[in-house]
Amino acid sequence: MSEQPVNINFRLINITTEDFKVNEVDTENGTLDLNFDFQFGVNNDKKFVKTIAKFKFLLDKVEVIDVAVSCEFEFEPAGWEFFVKGEQLILPKGLLQELAMFTMNTTRGVLHSKTEGEKYNRLFIPMIGGEFIKQDLAIPLNPTTVN
């Protein structure tokens, strides 16, 4: 038996450029690498998920651009409660992929805006699918603190 799709309403409530650094290098030719990382956080009281996308461009292993952007998404209470399973919040893989793709696209726009008219404007974040997120994310609602 297959599960029926569930409609969960949420909205974007905040975009923040967490980090943006440019390191001017003398060379314009060489091997270009792009490293990326995504992080997720939640605020159970406010019922929001924060997604942070981080990208580092390296030219011949020297960092030339470091950009990190976060997006915060607020969920309606009924939708949020759908994710609560016992003492955990379970965010489905498909939702995480959607939030990550939105944040990646937002970061792409920030990168363009911050480098417009500069030599690094030709650097871009390529189309990366959400397949790098492999599973649901389980987050304890009442994490224990360690001193």
Secondary structure in CASP SS format (residue, H / E / C, confidence):
PFRMAT SS
TARGET T0000
AUTHOR 0000-0000-0000
METHOD secondary structure of the structure
MODEL  1
M C 1.00
S C 1.00
E C 1.00
Q C 1.00
P C 1.00
V C 1.00
N C 1.00
I C 1.00
N C 1.00
F E 1.00
R E 1.00
L E 1.00
I E 1.00
N E 1.00
I E 1.00
T E 1.00
T E 1.00
E E 1.00
D E 1.00
F E 1.00
K E 1.00
V E 1.00
N C 1.00
E C 1.00
V C 1.00
D C 1.00
T C 1.00
E C 1.00
N C 1.00
G C 1.00
T C 1.00
L E 1.00
D E 1.00
L E 1.00
N E 1.00
F E 1.00
D E 1.00
F E 1.00
Q E 1.00
F E 1.00
G E 1.00
V E 1.00
N E 1.00
N C 1.00
D C 1.00
K C 1.00
K C 1.00
F E 1.00
V E 1.00
K E 1.00
T E 1.00
I E 1.00
A E 1.00
K E 1.00
F E 1.00
K E 1.00
F E 1.00
L E 1.00
L E 1.00
D C 1.00
K C 1.00
V E 1.00
E E 1.00
V E 1.00
I E 1.00
D E 1.00
V E 1.00
A E 1.00
V E 1.00
S E 1.00
C E 1.00
E E 1.00
F E 1.00
E E 1.00
F E 1.00
E C 1.00
P H 1.00
A H 1.00
G H 1.00
W H 1.00
E H 1.00
F H 1.00
F H 1.00
V E 1.00
K E 1.00
G C 1.00
E C 1.00
Q E 1.00
L E 1.00
I E 1.00
L E 1.00
P C 1.00
K H 1.00
G H 1.00
L H 1.00
L H 1.00
Q H 1.00
E H 1.00
L H 1.00
A H 1.00
M H 1.00
F H 1.00
T H 1.00
M H 1.00
N H 1.00
T H 1.00
T H 1.00
R H 1.00
G H 1.00
V H 1.00
L H 1.00
H H 1.00
S H 1.00
K H 1.00
T H 1.00
E C 1.00
G C 1.00
E C 1.00
K H 1.00
Y H 1.00
N H 1.00
R H 1.00
L C 1.00
F C 1.00
I C 1.00
P C 1.00
M C 1.00
I C 1.00
G C 1.00
G H 1.00
E H 1.00
F H 1.00
I C 1.00
K C 1.00
Q C 1.00
D C 1.00
L E 1.00
A E 1.00
I E 1.00
P E 1.00
L C 1.00
N C 1.00
P C 1.00
T C 1.00
T C 1.00
V C 1.00
N C 1.00
END
